[in-house]
Amino acid sequence: MKIQVYNQNAESTGEIEISDQIFAVKPSLHLLAEAVRAQANNARKGLAHTKTRGDVSGGGKKPWRQKGTGRARAGSTRSPLWRHGGVTFGPRSDRNWSLKINKKAKTKALFMSLSDKAKDGRLIVVEGVNLETPKTKEFIKFMQAFQSKMDILGKRQMLVLPKKDDSLVRASRNLQAVTTTLATSLNVTDILKADSMFILKDSLPVIEKTYLKATAEQSSQKPQATKSRGLSGNSEQKETPKKAVADKKLTA
């Protein structure tokens, strides 16, 4: 699969071959939804926390004796039935919200999100971005050069870097609609949220090395099936003593 390459002035400088295994994968809405849900749940922190009757301070003394008062029996003033008592079945901060997703499924969902951007023409490969000064206005000039020539960029952009670049991060961090990330740290949610992606040309081999290598390693680590050693399949069984005696009698 070939895609156009641009310079930072939004001028086409040629084409580049990109991997079909990453940028030409048929999307599955179910798998994408599963990956987004797992990522959101794994990032979730349980902040809401209520106290049970055992957590509330006080209530160690029995309010009144068990029998003879005519009142309902009570053992603590911190019962959930009482004012200032504990909470029954309330939210707890130690709840585990995490969801498991297979590594292969997670990687495939990432490829699907990248393929969707490439299919719609929202994946833009840039040779390089060299700003005169690491200022926000310089980065805005770079973005405006593409927005003036392309109507499909949208409001949210994502910039993928091959390695950490402090000048680009500093120039773009003041723009709420621009997300900067490394090629080794891509995730499905950020890609789907972005309307368009700017990928530096040097980031493409990093993406292939990082994620295709991971899928190859996962395939090579498949457990080998063990051979069953049933009685019927074992051809080297020892003769039993009874069978040996019977054979001797027949020969005699």
C-alpha positions in Angstrom: 0.0 0.0 0.0 1.4 3.4 -1.0 0.7 6.8 0.6 1.6 10.4 -0.1 4.5 12.0 1.7 4.5 15.7 2.5 6.9 18.3 3.7 6.1 20.7 6.5 4.7 23.2 4.0 2.0 20.6 2.9 3.7 20.0 -0.5 3.8 16.5 -1.8 7.3 15.1 -2.2 6.5 11.6 -3.3 5.1 8.3 -2.1 6.1 5.7 0.5 5.2 2.0 0.8 3.5 1.2 4.1 2.7 -2.3 5.5 -0.7 -3.8 4.6 -0.5 -5.8 7.9 -0.9 -2.6 9.8 -2.6 0.0 7.6 -5.0 -2.3 5.5 -6.8 -4.4 8.2 -10.5 -4.9 7.8 -12.2 -3.2 10.9 -14.4 -5.0 13.4 -16.6 -2.7 15.5 -17.0 -5.4 18.2 -13.2 -5.7 18.7 -12.7 -1.9 18.6 -15.4 -1.5 21.2 -13.9 -4.2 23.4 -10.4 -2.6 23.2 -11.7 0.9 24.1 -13.8 -0.5 27.0 -10.8 -2.4 28.4 -8.5 0.6 28.1 -11.1 2.9 29.9 -11.7 0.4 32.6 -8.0 -0.3 33.3 -7.4 3.4 33.6 -10.3 3.9 36.0 -9.7 4.6 39.7 -12.3 3.9 42.3 -12.6 7.3 44.1 -16.1 6.9 45.7 -15.8 5.2 49.1 -18.4 4.7 51.8 -17.9 3.3 55.3 -19.6 0.2 56.6 -20.8 -0.1 60.2 -17.4 -1.5 61.0 -15.6 1.6 59.6 -17.6 4.3 61.3 -16.1 5.6 64.5 -18.0 4.8 67.7 -20.9 2.5 68.3 -19.0 0.1 70.6 -21.5 0.4 73.5 -24.9 -1.3 73.3 -27.5 1.5 73.3 -29.8 -0.3 75.8 -30.3 -3.7 77.3 -31.5 -6.5 75.2 -34.9 -7.2 76.9 -37.4 -5.4 79.1 -37.5 -1.9 77.6 -40.2 -2.5 75.0 -37.9 -1.1 72.2 -36.5 -3.1 69.3 -33.2 -4.7 70.2 -30.1 -2.8 69.1 -26.4 -3.7 69.4 -24.8 -0.5 68.0 -25.6 3.1 67.2 -23.7 2.6 63.9 -26.2 0.2 62.4 -27.1 1.1 58.8 -30.7 1.6 60.0 -29.6 4.5 62.3 -28.7 8.1 61.5 -24.9 8.5 61.4 -24.6 4.7 60.9 -22.7 2.9 58.2 -23.8 2.4 54.5 -24.9 -1.0 53.2 -23.5 -2.1 49.8 -22.1 1.3 49.1 -19.2 2.0 46.6 -15.8 1.0 47.8 -12.4 2.4 46.6 -10.8 -1.1 46.5 -13.1 -2.3 43.8 -11.3 -3.8 40.8 -12.6 -2.3 37.5 -9.9 -3.8 35.2 -10.8 -5.9 32.2 -8.6 -8.4 30.4 -8.1 -8.4 26.7 -5.8 -10.7 24.8 -2.5 -9.2 23.4 -3.3 -10.3 19.9 -6.8 -8.8 20.0 -5.4 -5.5 21.4 -2.8 -5.3 18.7 -5.3 -6.1 16.0 -7.6 -3.4 17.3 -4.7 -0.9 17.1 -4.1 -1.9 13.4 -7.8 -1.5 12.7 -7.8 2.0 14.0 -4.7 2.9 12.0 -6.3 1.3 8.9 -9.4 3.3 9.3 -7.5 6.6 9.3 -5.5 5.5 6.2 -8.6 4.4 4.3 -10.3 7.8 4.9 -7.2 9.8 3.9 -6.8 11.1 7.5 -3.3 9.6 7.8 -0.7 12.2 6.8 2.9 11.2 6.5 5.3 14.2 7.0 9.0 14.0 6.2 9.9 16.2 9.2 8.9 19.2 11.2 11.7 21.7 11.9 10.5 24.7 13.8 12.6 27.9 14.0 11.7 28.3 17.7 9.7 25.9 19.9 6.8 28.3 20.1 3.1 27.6 19.7 2.6 30.1 16.9 5.3 28.3 14.9 3.4 25.0 15.3 0.1 26.7 14.4 1.7 27.8 11.1 2.6 24.2 10.4 -1.0 23.0 11.0 -2.5 25.9 9.0 -0.5 24.9 6.0 -2.3 21.6 5.9 -5.7 22.9 6.9 -5.7 25.3 4.0 -5.1 22.5 1.5 -7.1 19.6 3.2 -10.7 19.9 4.3 -10.8 16.5 6.0 -8.4 17.2 8.9 -11.1 18.0 11.4 -10.6 19.7 14.8 -8.5 17.1 16.7 -5.1 16.2 15.5 -2.6 13.6 16.7 1.2 13.9 16.0 3.2 10.7 16.1 7.0 11.1 16.8 9.7 8.4 16.3 11.5 9.6 19.5 11.1 12.2 22.1 11.4 15.7 20.7 11.2 18.4 23.4 10.8 21.3 21.0 7.7 19.8 19.2 6.2 18.8 22.5 6.7 22.2 24.0 5.3 23.9 20.9 2.2 21.8 20.8 1.3 21.2 24.4 -0.6 24.5 24.7 -3.1 23.4 22.0 -5.9 21.4 23.5 -6.9 19.9 20.1 -3.4 18.5 19.4 -2.1 15.3 21.0 1.6 14.3 20.8 2.7 10.7 21.3 5.6 8.4 20.6 5.3 5.7 17.9 6.0 3.1 20.6 3.1 4.3 22.8 0.1 4.2 20.4 -3.3 3.2 21.8 -6.7 2.7 20.2 -8.7 5.4 22.2 -6.4 8.3 21.3 -6.4 7.3 17.6 -10.1 7.0 17.4 -10.6 10.3 19.2 -8.3 12.1 16.8 -9.9 13.4 13.5 -6.6 13.1 11.7 -3.0 11.8 12.3 0.3 13.3 11.4 3.0 10.7 11.3 6.6 11.6 10.9 8.2 9.5 8.2 10.8 8.1 10.6 7.9 6.8 12.8 6.7 4.2 10.3 9.7 1.8 10.7 9.4 2.2 14.5 5.7 1.2 14.4 6.4 -1.8 12.2 9.3 -2.9 14.4 7.4 -2.4 17.6 4.0 -4.0 16.8 4.7 -6.5 14.0 7.6 -7.9 16.1 5.2 -8.2 19.1 2.7 -10.2 17.0 5.4 -12.5 15.6 6.6 -13.2 19.1 3.1 -14.0 20.3 2.6 -16.5 17.5 5.9 -18.2 18.2 5.0 -18.7 21.8 2.0 -21.0 21.1 2.1 -24.1 23.4 2.8 -27.3 21.6 0.2 -30.0 21.9 1.4 -32.9 24.1 1.0 -36.5 22.8 -1.5 -38.6 24.7 -0.1 -41.8 26.2 -3.2 -43.9 26.4 -3.2 -47.6 26.7 -4.5 -48.0 23.1 -1.8 -45.8 21.6 1.2 -47.2 23.5 2.7 -49.8 21.2 5.6 -50.6 23.5 3.6 -52.1 26.4 5.2 -54.8 28.4 3.7 -58.3 28.4 1.9 -59.2 31.6 3.0 -62.3 33.6 -0.4 -64.1 32.9 0.0 -63.7 29.1 3.6 -65.0 29.2 2.5 -68.1 31.1 -0.4 -68.7 28.7 2.0 -68.5 25.7 4.4 -71.0 27.3 1.5 -73.5 27.8 0.5 -73.2 24.1 4.0 -73.8 22.9 4.5 -76.8 25.1 
